[in-house]
C-alpha cells in the first residue's frame, strides 16, 4: 500500500488529524499546456509538517508504467548485486546509432543515469538477471512487482506498474536510507539524482517518458531539500547552522498518440518547479 493510500485508511480508522490537503487549483499548471487534468496528478509530502498535498487523488493511486524513473530502482539493484561495483562502471556502446546523440558512446552508470540511456540500462538489467531483479522488486515492494516479456522490457512495456503515491513512498525511503539496500547503494543513487545544488535548496529527481501503444506517460519523481540558516544552540548536534528540510514529490500525466507539438521534456519540469515554487520550496523567479 502506498503512502497516500495508507494515510486515507488511517484517516478513517484513527481519531487524529492526518493533515491531507487537496489542491484543485494545481489543475491550472496542466491545463495551460493542454494536458487533460483527469489524466494528470501531483503528490507532495512536507516531511517537516507531516502533511501530504495532492492534485487528483484517484490518479495518484493509479499504477502506471514507470518508464525511465525505474532507473532509480535498477541502479540500486545493480549496486546491491555488485553487477555494478560503483557508479563509474562503463558499458561499451553497442555501435547502434540512436536518435539521442549522448547514448552513442561508452557510458558510466552515472552518465547513463544523467542522459537517461535506455540501452545502457537494458544491458545493466540483463546482467542483473530475472532472479535477482524479482527478488529486489519483491523485497522493496515496488509497485505491482510484475516482470513480463523480455528481461530488458518489463519497465517499458506496461507490465510493471507503480503509482505516483508509491513513487513518493519510494523516494522518501531512499532519502532516509530505509529501502532494503545498503546505505552505500542508496547514498550513490541519491548523488546521481542531484539536478540543482544552490545555497537555498537542492533538487533531486528522475524523469521518465514511456511510449505505449495507446498513450505516452510522462513522469517526474524526486525530492528537494530546502536550506534554512539559523544559529544553532551551542549544545546542538548540528554544528553547521544549516537545517535541511526535505520534501518528496511525484508527478505524472498522459499525452495522446501522436504527441501534440511542444517541448514536453521542458514542460514536465516547468510544471513540477511551478508547484514547488508555489509551495515555497523553490525560490520565486
Backbone bond lengths (Angstrom), bond angles and torsions (degrees), N, CA, C in turn:
res aa  C-N    CA-C-N  psi(-1)  N-CA   C-N-CA  omega(-1)  CA-C   N-CA-C  phi
1 X - - - 1.458 - - 1.522 109.09 -
2 X 1.341 116.63 133.49 1.447 121.38 -179.82 1.521 112.33 -74.31
3 X 1.327 114.80 169.52 1.457 120.69 -176.93 1.518 111.86 -59.74
4 X 1.319 116.93 -47.79 1.454 119.26 -175.90 1.524 110.92 -68.13
5 X 1.338 116.99 -41.85 1.449 120.13 177.50 1.520 110.93 -59.76
6 X 1.338 116.63 -41.71 1.460 121.06 178.57 1.518 110.88 -63.28
7 X 1.334 116.87 -41.80 1.460 119.92 -179.74 1.520 111.72 -63.46
8 X 1.322 117.65 -37.75 1.456 119.69 178.91 1.536 110.75 -67.57
9 X 1.320 116.49 -37.00 1.463 119.47 176.09 1.523 109.95 -64.00
10 X 1.338 116.18 -45.64 1.468 119.99 -179.84 1.520 111.62 -63.33
11 X 1.325 116.42 -35.17 1.452 119.93 -178.64 1.526 110.47 -64.00
12 X 1.333 115.21 -35.05 1.459 119.88 178.16 1.525 110.93 -75.16
13 X 1.338 116.02 -39.13 1.459 120.69 -171.32 1.535 113.51 -86.01
14 X 1.337 117.76 -25.69 1.461 120.17 -173.02 1.520 110.99 -109.44
15 X 1.322 115.23 157.40 1.462 121.60 -179.62 1.525 110.05 -101.87
16 X 1.326 117.01 44.36 1.447 119.86 178.24 1.525 109.19 -136.79
17 X 1.314 116.19 161.05 1.449 122.50 -176.77 1.521 109.77 -78.96
18 X 1.322 117.33 114.63 1.454 121.48 178.50 1.526 110.89 -86.02
19 X 1.317 116.49 -17.26 1.448 122.80 176.88 1.527 112.73 58.22
20 X 1.317 115.20 68.96 1.459 123.59 174.01 1.514 107.14 -109.80
21 X 1.326 117.10 130.15 1.452 120.89 -173.33 1.527 110.77 -125.57
22 X 1.307 115.93 127.40 1.460 121.47 174.95 1.528 108.94 -90.82
23 X 1.338 115.61 140.46 1.463 121.27 179.24 1.533 108.45 -124.20
24 X 1.314 116.41 83.54 1.461 120.16 179.69 1.523 110.98 -62.69
25 X 1.334 116.94 -29.12 1.464 120.61 -177.56 1.529 112.54 -68.13
26 X 1.342 119.07 -16.34 1.465 119.90 176.88 1.522 111.47 -67.21
27 X 1.317 116.51 -11.00 1.467 120.96 175.10 1.525 110.79 -54.15
28 X 1.336 116.64 -35.22 1.467 120.66 -174.43 1.518 112.43 -59.44
29 X 1.314 117.79 -32.15 1.462 120.43 -178.01 1.527 111.53 -67.92
30 X 1.306 117.36 -27.78 1.460 121.44 176.96 1.527 111.16 -86.43
31 X 1.323 116.45 -45.17 1.461 121.31 -175.97 1.521 111.28 -60.61
32 X 1.335 117.57 -38.01 1.466 119.26 -177.20 1.521 112.41 -64.18
33 X 1.328 117.60 -16.81 1.462 121.25 176.66 1.527 112.33 -105.89
34 X 1.330 116.49 11.44 1.455 120.36 177.92 1.510 114.72 76.76
35 X 1.334 117.50 19.85 1.464 122.36 179.31 1.518 108.84 -89.47
36 X 1.315 116.98 133.83 1.463 121.75 177.09 1.531 108.44 -66.42
37 X 1.342 119.28 115.13 1.470 120.43 -176.42 1.525 113.53 -65.22
38 X 1.339 117.22 -20.39 1.462 119.78 176.54 1.523 111.38 -71.88
39 X 1.336 116.10 -17.55 1.460 121.48 -179.25 1.528 110.41 -113.89
40 X 1.328 115.38 34.91 1.461 121.23 -179.22 1.519 108.93 -146.09
41 X 1.336 116.29 154.64 1.463 119.71 177.15 1.515 110.20 -157.94
42 X 1.320 114.47 160.26 1.459 122.18 174.71 1.518 107.55 -146.41
43 X 1.320 117.17 134.98 1.460 121.64 176.56 1.523 108.48 -134.17
44 X 1.328 115.92 137.49 1.458 123.13 -175.04 1.519 109.04 -137.24
45 X 1.319 116.88 134.30 1.465 121.36 173.66 1.517 109.22 -114.40
46 X 1.338 115.66 122.59 1.465 123.39 171.92 1.519 105.81 -90.99
47 X 1.326 116.33 102.21 1.458 119.94 -172.28 1.522 111.99 -70.21
48 X 1.323 117.16 -32.07 1.456 120.24 -177.77 1.524 111.33 -65.08
49 X 1.336 116.21 -39.94 1.468 120.68 -178.74 1.532 112.80 -100.07
50 X 1.336 116.76 1.17 1.465 122.56 179.28 1.529 110.79 52.87
51 X 1.322 115.06 49.19 1.463 120.95 177.57 1.519 109.30 -121.50
52 X 1.324 115.03 150.50 1.464 122.15 175.96 1.516 107.68 -119.40
53 X 1.318 116.51 134.04 1.453 123.49 -178.25 1.527 107.64 -124.78
54 X 1.315 117.03 138.73 1.456 118.09 -173.84 1.522 112.11 -151.05
55 X 1.318 114.05 158.57 1.457 122.99 167.60 1.523 107.34 -125.24
56 X 1.324 116.73 126.99 1.473 124.57 177.36 1.533 111.37 68.03
57 X 1.327 114.94 76.98 1.469 121.74 -176.97 1.523 112.77 -55.98
58 X 1.335 117.11 -45.95 1.469 119.68 -176.55 1.525 110.67 -59.08
59 X 1.309 115.67 -43.59 1.463 119.66 179.94 1.534 110.85 -68.25
60 X 1.322 117.99 -36.27 1.470 121.08 178.20 1.525 112.06 -59.37
61 X 1.325 116.38 -28.75 1.463 121.59 -176.62 1.531 112.82 -96.82
62 X 1.328 117.40 1.77 1.470 121.85 -175.16 1.521 110.53 -94.71
63 X 1.323 117.08 127.72 1.456 121.26 179.98 1.518 112.24 -68.27
64 X 1.331 115.58 139.17 1.459 123.08 178.68 1.530 108.50 -135.66
65 X 1.309 116.47 158.92 1.459 120.11 172.46 1.529 108.94 -60.51
66 X 1.332 118.90 130.52 1.473 120.13 -177.87 1.511 114.06 -73.30
67 X 1.338 117.63 -18.20 1.463 121.88 -176.76 1.537 109.13 49.37
68 X 1.319 117.80 -136.66 1.471 119.59 -173.18 1.520 114.26 -75.91
69 X 1.337 119.32 -6.77 1.468 118.13 171.39 1.528 110.35 -64.99
70 X 1.330 116.79 -17.39 1.465 120.35 178.08 1.529 111.39 -66.81
71 X 1.332 116.96 -15.53 1.465 119.55 177.72 1.534 111.24 -62.24
72 X 1.320 118.14 -25.41 1.469 120.15 173.46 1.522 108.98 -59.38
73 X 1.319 115.51 -50.48 1.465 120.65 -175.05 1.529 111.47 -73.71
74 X 1.323 117.80 -42.99 1.465 119.22 -178.22 1.525 111.33 -67.33
75 X 1.334 117.43 -28.40 1.476 119.75 173.78 1.520 110.42 -65.49
76 X 1.340 116.29 -44.21 1.463 120.23 176.84 1.526 110.86 -59.47
77 X 1.333 116.59 -44.84 1.467 120.44 -178.91 1.525 111.10 -64.75
78 X 1.326 116.93 -38.87 1.468 120.27 179.91 1.521 111.45 -65.20
79 X 1.330 116.53 -42.63 1.468 120.33 179.32 1.521 111.56 -68.88
80 X 1.319 115.89 -42.08 1.468 119.42 -175.92 1.520 111.67 -68.57
81 X 1.332 116.99 -35.79 1.466 121.29 -179.82 1.530 111.93 -84.30
82 X 1.329 116.09 -1.91 1.469 124.50 -176.48 1.528 111.34 61.16
83 X 1.326 116.12 20.36 1.459 119.73 168.47 1.526 108.34 -61.63
84 X 1.325 115.02 -39.28 1.464 121.79 170.48 1.525 107.08 -114.66
85 X 1.327 119.12 114.01 1.469 119.87 -179.77 1.519 112.50 -64.92
86 X 1.330 116.26 -26.86 1.460 121.56 176.63 1.525 108.33 -162.30
87 X 1.337 116.06 -179.48 1.460 120.17 -175.44 1.523 112.92 -77.17
88 X 1.338 117.65 -2.05 1.455 121.58 178.50 1.529 112.58 -96.39
89 X 1.333 117.66 6.80 1.458 119.60 179.70 1.527 111.17 -64.57
90 X 1.309 115.66 127.86 1.462 121.77 -177.39 1.526 109.99 -94.90
91 X 1.329 115.05 134.58 1.465 121.22 166.98 1.519 106.61 -114.32
92 X 1.332 115.69 126.53 1.460 120.93 -175.85 1.522 111.06 -68.69
93 X 1.299 116.45 142.76 1.463 122.64 175.50 1.527 109.33 -61.77
94 X 1.317 116.66 136.75 1.465 121.08 -178.17 1.523 113.44 -83.09
95 X 1.336 116.42 7.19 1.470 123.80 177.29 1.532 114.14 70.63
96 X 1.316 117.11 10.55 1.466 120.75 174.88 1.526 108.36 -88.38
97 X 1.325 116.62 119.47 1.469 120.71 179.58 1.525 109.90 -72.34
98 X 1.335 115.68 127.70 1.464 121.26 178.88 1.527 109.54 -123.13
99 X 1.331 115.91 165.28 1.465 120.69 -173.59 1.522 112.95 -65.18
100 X 1.322 117.06 -29.40 1.470 120.81 -179.59 1.525 108.15 -91.28
101 X 1.327 115.92 109.86 1.465 121.49 -170.71 1.520 112.40 -59.14
102 X 1.350 116.94 -36.07 1.473 120.28 -177.15 1.522 112.38 -63.36
103 X 1.322 117.45 -21.62 1.463 120.20 179.73 1.532 112.33 -77.44
104 X 1.328 116.97 -18.05 1.466 121.77 -172.02 1.524 111.36 -90.01
105 X 1.323 114.91 58.63 1.463 121.44 179.98 1.523 108.46 -167.09
106 X 1.323 116.30 164.83 1.460 120.04 170.47 1.523 108.03 -64.05
107 X 1.337 117.23 138.28 1.457 120.96 -176.46 1.524 111.14 -133.36
108 X 1.328 116.42 143.75 1.451 120.87 165.41 1.526 108.45 -80.45
109 X 1.321 117.54 167.50 1.456 119.41 178.49 1.523 110.62 -64.66
110 X 1.313 117.67 -38.57 1.468 120.36 178.16 1.527 110.70 -61.40
111 X 1.323 117.36 -43.57 1.464 120.07 177.75 1.524 110.90 -66.11
112 X 1.329 116.99 -42.29 1.458 120.78 -179.41 1.519 111.37 -62.79
113 X 1.325 117.06 -35.58 1.464 121.43 175.86 1.524 109.52 -66.59
114 X 1.314 116.87 -44.59 1.468 121.72 179.99 1.522 111.05 -61.90
115 X 1.332 116.99 -44.17 1.460 120.82 -178.27 1.525 112.40 -86.86
116 X 1.328 116.59 -3.09 1.466 123.16 -176.53 1.527 111.23 52.76
117 X 1.325 115.19 50.20 1.465 121.39 -176.79 1.529 111.24 -73.54
118 X 1.305 115.64 110.87 1.467 120.22 178.31 1.521 110.89 -65.84
119 X 1.350 120.27 -46.39 1.475 119.37 -178.88 1.519 113.12 -59.19
120 X 1.332 117.97 -40.18 1.462 120.20 178.99 1.516 110.22 -59.95
121 X 1.326 116.31 -48.98 1.463 119.01 -175.47 1.526 112.42 -73.43
122 X 1.323 117.37 -25.56 1.469 118.65 173.10 1.524 110.26 -65.35
123 X 1.318 116.21 -43.26 1.468 119.54 177.51 1.525 110.53 -66.89
124 X 1.325 117.04 -38.63 1.463 120.47 179.35 1.525 110.90 -61.10
125 X 1.334 117.00 -44.92 1.465 120.56 -179.54 1.524 111.00 -69.21
126 X 1.328 117.76 -35.06 1.477 119.14 174.55 1.521 110.26 -59.33
127 X 1.330 116.49 -39.00 1.468 120.09 -179.85 1.536 111.49 -71.60
128 X 1.324 117.52 -35.56 1.467 120.17 176.02 1.522 109.73 -62.26
129 X 1.327 116.12 -44.34 1.462 121.81 177.12 1.519 113.13 88.21
130 X 1.335 117.29 157.78 1.468 121.56 -174.15 1.521 114.21 -65.96
131 X 1.324 117.89 -34.16 1.469 119.46 -176.44 1.529 111.34 -67.34
132 X 1.325 115.87 -51.56 1.465 119.18 178.04 1.529 111.00 -61.55
133 X 1.340 116.23 -43.97 1.457 118.87 -176.71 1.520 111.43 -63.18
134 X 1.328 117.53 -42.97 1.463 119.30 178.25 1.526 111.08 -64.37
135 X 1.320 115.47 -37.32 1.471 119.59 177.45 1.524 110.94 -59.24
136 X 1.326 116.87 -46.12 1.466 120.21 -178.60 1.526 111.68 -69.08
137 X 1.329 117.48 -38.97 1.461 120.29 176.93 1.529 110.46 -59.97
138 X 1.327 115.83 -43.97 1.469 120.45 -179.31 1.522 111.42 -68.36
139 X 1.333 116.58 -44.98 1.461 120.79 -176.00 1.522 111.54 -65.01
140 X 1.331 116.11 -40.67 1.471 120.28 -179.39 1.516 112.42 -87.09
141 X 1.334 117.02 -6.18 1.468 121.75 179.79 1.523 110.63 57.61
142 X 1.327 115.51 51.27 1.459 121.86 -175.61 1.527 110.17 -82.63
143 X 1.329 116.65 110.88 1.461 121.37 176.15 1.513 112.48 52.06
144 X 1.350 115.95 -134.80 1.468 119.58 179.60 1.526 112.32 -86.23
145 X 1.349 117.24 -2.87 1.478 124.12 173.13 1.528 113.06 64.53
146 X 1.326 117.87 18.21 1.465 120.85 -174.08 1.523 111.92 -93.90
147 X 1.333 115.46 136.69 1.458 122.73 171.96 1.519 107.77 -119.77
148 X 1.321 116.74 120.83 1.458 120.91 179.99 1.512 110.65 -137.91
149 X 1.334 116.60 147.06 1.451 120.09 -177.38 1.510 111.04 79.87
150 X 1.325 118.14 -164.90 1.467 120.96 179.95 1.518 111.54 -59.42
151 X 1.320 115.99 151.43 1.458 121.94 -177.36 1.523 111.68 -60.35
152 X 1.330 117.82 -25.05 1.467 120.15 -177.70 1.530 112.97 -98.95
153 X 1.345 116.79 20.29 1.468 119.77 -176.46 1.524 114.70 -131.97
154 X 1.320 119.81 -14.61 1.463 120.74 -165.68 1.526 113.70 -63.39
155 X 1.328 118.56 -27.22 1.471 120.86 178.06 1.533 111.19 -88.08
156 X 1.332 116.38 -2.62 1.459 122.15 179.93 1.521 112.91 -111.92
157 X 1.343 117.28 -22.66 1.466 120.68 -171.87 1.526 113.70 -99.20
158 X 1.322 117.70 14.05 1.470 124.07 176.01 1.522 113.23 75.91
159 X 1.351 117.63 15.29 1.464 120.02 173.60 1.523 109.83 -79.05
160 X 1.322 116.23 -55.02 1.460 121.15 176.37 1.520 108.33 -76.88
161 X 1.327 116.22 132.52 1.468 121.30 179.42 1.524 109.23 -134.39
162 X 1.328 114.76 146.83 1.456 121.43 177.20 1.525 107.76 -148.44
163 X 1.323 116.74 143.63 1.463 120.66 -179.67 1.527 110.59 -89.01
164 X 1.323 115.94 162.89 1.471 120.01 174.59 1.522 110.39 -59.96
165 X 1.322 116.39 -38.90 1.464 121.51 177.09 1.529 111.17 -59.06
166 X 1.326 116.49 -44.52 1.463 120.54 179.67 1.535 111.01 -69.61
167 X 1.318 116.64 -36.25 1.469 119.57 176.54 1.528 110.61 -61.66
168 X 1.335 116.29 -41.83 1.457 120.15 178.07 1.527 110.50 -60.91
169 X 1.318 116.43 -44.01 1.464 120.16 177.24 1.517 112.24 -61.58
170 X 1.331 116.61 -37.17 1.466 121.15 179.36 1.524 111.16 -63.28
171 X 1.346 117.26 -49.71 1.466 118.62 -177.11 1.525 111.66 -71.34
172 X 1.317 116.79 -28.10 1.469 118.91 174.50 1.526 110.29 -64.46
173 X 1.320 116.83 -46.00 1.462 120.09 178.63 1.530 110.98 -66.09
174 X 1.331 116.97 -35.80 1.454 120.54 176.52 1.522 110.57 -62.49
175 X 1.307 116.71 -45.12 1.467 121.12 -178.01 1.524 111.20 -58.25
176 X 1.320 116.60 -42.77 1.459 121.26 -178.15 1.537 112.58 -92.26
177 X 1.340 116.89 11.47 1.477 122.41 179.90 1.519 111.44 54.23
178 X 1.336 115.86 45.39 1.458 121.92 -178.60 1.529 113.02 -106.89
179 X 1.328 117.48 2.80 1.462 120.36 176.26 1.531 109.15 -77.73
180 X 1.343 117.77 158.65 1.468 120.21 -179.20 1.530 112.46 -77.81
181 X 1.318 114.82 52.95 1.458 123.46 175.07 1.525 106.79 -133.48
182 X 1.312 116.75 162.77 1.459 120.16 -178.99 1.526 110.46 -65.56
183 X 1.331 115.04 156.50 1.467 119.62 174.97 1.525 110.43 -56.93
184 X 1.324 116.89 -38.94 1.465 120.69 -179.39 1.517 111.23 -61.24
185 X 1.329 117.13 -48.36 1.469 120.20 -179.30 1.522 110.86 -59.70
186 X 1.328 116.28 -43.86 1.463 119.80 -178.75 1.525 111.21 -68.45
187 X 1.324 117.32 -37.38 1.462 120.88 179.30 1.534 110.68 -64.69
188 X 1.320 117.52 -41.26 1.464 120.75 179.78 1.521 110.54 -64.50
189 X 1.328 117.26 -45.41 1.465 120.09 -178.14 1.523 110.88 -65.73
190 X 1.317 117.56 -39.47 1.471 119.64 175.72 1.526 110.10 -59.18
191 X 1.311 117.78 -41.62 1.468 120.32 -179.55 1.524 111.18 -65.58
192 X 1.326 117.59 -31.40 1.453 121.40 178.28 1.530 112.34 -71.93
193 X 1.320 116.67 -21.50 1.458 120.88 -177.32 1.524 113.73 -86.03
194 X 1.335 118.45 -8.75 1.469 120.54 -176.90 1.531 109.65 -64.38
195 X 1.334 115.84 125.22 1.461 121.51 178.20 1.526 112.65 -114.29
196 X 1.330 117.19 -33.29 1.462 121.59 178.20 1.523 108.19 -139.16
197 X 1.325 116.16 135.23 1.464 121.37 -178.74 1.526 107.61 -137.37
198 X 1.335 116.53 104.43 1.460 121.85 -178.17 1.522 109.22 -125.99
199 X 1.328 116.89 177.29 1.459 119.82 178.25 1.521 111.61 -76.16
200 X 1.364 117.37 -10.20 1.458 121.30 179.62 1.534 113.37 -101.00
201 X 1.319 116.28 -29.09 1.469 119.11 -176.36 1.526 109.81 -163.20
202 X 1.321 114.72 161.92 1.463 122.58 166.86 1.515 107.48 -122.69
203 X 1.317 116.27 136.51 1.459 121.53 -178.77 1.524 108.91 -120.89
204 X 1.330 115.67 125.38 1.462 123.60 -179.29 1.523 107.75 -120.62
205 X 1.318 117.60 133.30 1.465 118.06 173.97 1.520 111.10 -164.53
206 X 1.325 114.05 165.91 1.467 122.52 169.50 1.520 107.61 -132.12
207 X 1.297 116.00 134.10 1.458 121.52 177.28 1.525 110.16 -94.21
208 X 1.325 114.85 164.86 1.458 120.80 175.14 1.518 110.05 -149.75
209 X 1.332 115.00 146.04 1.465 120.75 177.37 1.528 107.04 -143.53
210 X 1.332 116.11 103.11 1.453 121.07 -177.86 1.514 111.48 -99.48
211 X 1.318 116.39 129.56 1.463 122.12 179.82 1.520 108.44 -103.95
212 X 1.330 115.06 104.74 1.457 122.47 -177.76 1.523 109.35 -111.20
213 X 1.321 118.42 161.17 1.468 120.04 -177.38 1.523 114.01 -57.24
214 X 1.333 117.25 -38.17 1.460 120.76 -173.15 1.519 113.61 -99.50
215 X 1.350 118.76 -9.72 1.462 120.93 -176.20 1.521 109.79 -170.89
216 X 1.336 115.31 173.91 1.456 123.02 169.43 1.536 106.73 -115.12
217 X 1.317 116.85 136.65 1.468 121.12 178.90 1.532 108.23 -112.35
218 X 1.324 115.58 126.79 1.463 122.90 -175.48 1.531 108.66 -114.36
219 X 1.339 116.37 133.22 1.466 122.19 -176.56 1.536 111.66 -129.28
220 X 1.334 115.74 150.76 1.468 123.87 157.55 1.525 105.87 -139.87
221 X 1.334 116.46 126.99 1.467 122.48 -176.37 1.522 108.66 -135.73
222 X 1.331 117.41 131.87 1.451 117.66 178.26 1.508 114.30 174.81
223 X 1.325 115.84 -153.82 1.464 121.42 -179.89 1.516 109.31 -154.50
224 X 1.315 114.84 161.48 1.464 121.58 178.16 1.512 108.96 -130.34
225 X 1.315 115.38 147.72 1.459 122.21 171.99 1.527 107.70 -114.17
226 X 1.317 116.35 118.68 1.458 121.18 175.90 1.524 108.56 -92.42
227 X 1.321 116.42 128.29 1.461 121.19 -178.58 1.527 109.78 -88.63
228 X 1.319 116.76 128.62 1.457 122.49 174.90 1.520 107.22 -122.74
229 X 1.329 116.73 122.79 1.467 122.10 -176.65 1.525 109.55 -98.33
230 X 1.302 115.76 126.75 1.461 120.81 178.70 1.528 109.57 -155.26
231 X 1.312 115.53 152.31 1.459 119.84 177.87 1.520 109.14 -78.52
232 X 1.328 116.08 116.34 1.450 120.39 -178.28 1.533 110.23 -79.95
233 X 1.317 115.00 154.61 1.468 120.89 174.63 1.526 108.87 -63.01
234 X 1.294 116.53 147.29 1.466 120.55 -176.46 1.519 113.10 -59.29
235 X 1.330 117.79 -24.59 1.464 120.88 178.93 1.528 112.99 -94.37
236 X 1.326 116.53 3.06 1.459 119.89 -179.45 1.524 110.83 -67.84
237 X 1.341 116.40 146.26 1.458 120.95 176.12 1.525 111.04 -71.86
238 X 1.317 116.63 -23.16 1.459 121.29 178.63 1.527 108.53 -86.49
239 X 1.310 116.50 111.14 1.467 121.09 -175.74 1.530 112.38 -99.87
240 X 1.323 118.13 2.29 1.461 120.55 -173.14 1.519 113.81 -93.67
241 X 1.346 117.66 -12.89 1.464 122.54 -174.74 1.528 112.11 63.17
242 X 1.323 116.91 20.08 1.464 121.75 176.17 1.527 107.93 -127.57
243 X 1.313 115.94 125.53 1.457 120.36 174.13 1.522 108.57 -107.95
244 X 1.331 116.17 138.35 1.457 121.55 -179.77 1.530 108.40 -113.21
245 X 1.322 115.71 119.11 1.453 121.35 -179.03 1.522 109.01 -104.30
246 X 1.340 117.75 119.20 1.462 119.51 -176.51 1.530 113.68 -88.31
247 X 1.319 114.54 146.46 1.464 123.88 174.21 1.529 106.81 -133.59
248 X 1.306 116.67 138.87 1.462 121.76 -176.14 1.527 108.75 -118.69
249 X 1.316 116.91 143.65 1.468 119.34 -174.92 1.526 111.86 -149.73
250 X 1.323 114.70 156.12 1.464 122.08 173.22 1.518 107.51 -150.81
251 X 1.320 115.50 137.04 1.452 121.96 -179.40 1.520 109.10 -138.58
252 X 1.322 116.54 139.78 1.461 118.83 169.19 1.524 110.38 -147.32
253 X 1.311 115.35 158.91 1.464 121.57 172.93 1.521 109.39 -155.94
254 X 1.325 114.45 159.12 1.459 121.65 178.85 1.521 110.51 -97.39
255 X 1.320 115.56 147.48 1.454 122.86 166.40 1.519 107.78 -122.12
256 X 1.327 117.24 144.84 1.468 119.09 179.18 1.525 111.08 -77.14
257 X 1.323 115.60 164.03 1.460 121.94 169.65 1.526 108.99 -100.97
258 X 1.322 119.82 131.09 1.461 126.81 -4.23 1.528 111.17 -71.64
259 X 1.325 116.74 156.34 1.460 121.83 -176.09 1.533 110.01 -69.74
260 X 1.345 117.57 130.62 1.468 120.02 176.32 1.524 111.01 -60.39
261 X 1.314 116.08 153.54 1.456 120.81 179.11 1.526 109.87 -61.78
262 X 1.310 116.23 140.94 1.458 120.49 179.06 1.518 110.57 153.79
263 X 1.314 115.81 154.98 1.464 121.46 177.37 1.518 107.77 -87.07
264 X 1.324 115.79 78.49 1.463 120.75 -172.02 1.517 112.65 -68.92
265 X 1.322 117.60 -28.12 1.468 119.65 175.86 1.523 110.02 -62.16
266 X 1.332 116.64 -37.64 1.462 120.73 177.47 1.523 111.42 -79.01
267 X 1.324 117.07 -40.30 1.465 121.13 -176.13 1.531 111.31 -60.63
268 X 1.327 117.75 -41.36 1.471 119.82 -178.90 1.522 110.98 -61.56
269 X 1.327 117.11 -36.53 1.470 120.26 177.43 1.523 111.02 -74.39
270 X 1.318 116.61 -36.40 1.462 120.23 178.37 1.524 111.16 -61.73
271 X 1.339 116.88 -42.81 1.463 120.83 178.14 1.522 110.12 -62.39
272 X 1.325 116.51 -48.26 1.465 121.32 -179.33 1.521 111.21 -59.21
273 X 1.318 116.57 -48.75 1.455 120.37 -176.93 1.522 111.81 -68.80
274 X 1.338 117.56 -31.96 1.468 120.13 177.69 1.522 110.89 -63.69
275 X 1.329 116.98 -42.40 1.463 120.11 179.14 1.526 110.45 -68.56
276 X 1.326 117.26 -40.25 1.465 120.23 178.34 1.529 111.04 -65.30
277 X 1.330 117.17 -35.32 1.476 119.53 175.85 1.522 110.92 -69.21
278 X 1.335 117.16 -42.93 1.463 119.73 178.43 1.520 111.06 -58.94
279 X 1.318 116.66 -35.09 1.454 122.15 -178.71 1.524 111.88 -79.41
280 X 1.330 117.37 -9.01 1.459 120.89 178.84 1.509 114.74 87.37
281 X 1.336 117.47 9.89 1.461 121.09 -178.77 1.540 109.60 -80.57
282 X 1.315 116.72 -43.63 1.451 121.96 174.92 1.532 107.92 -101.69
283 X 1.305 117.76 148.76 1.471 120.13 179.10 1.525 111.34 -69.70
284 X 1.326 116.84 152.69 1.448 121.32 176.32 1.533 108.96 -67.64
285 X 1.313 115.02 150.13 1.471 119.11 179.19 1.518 110.56 -70.21
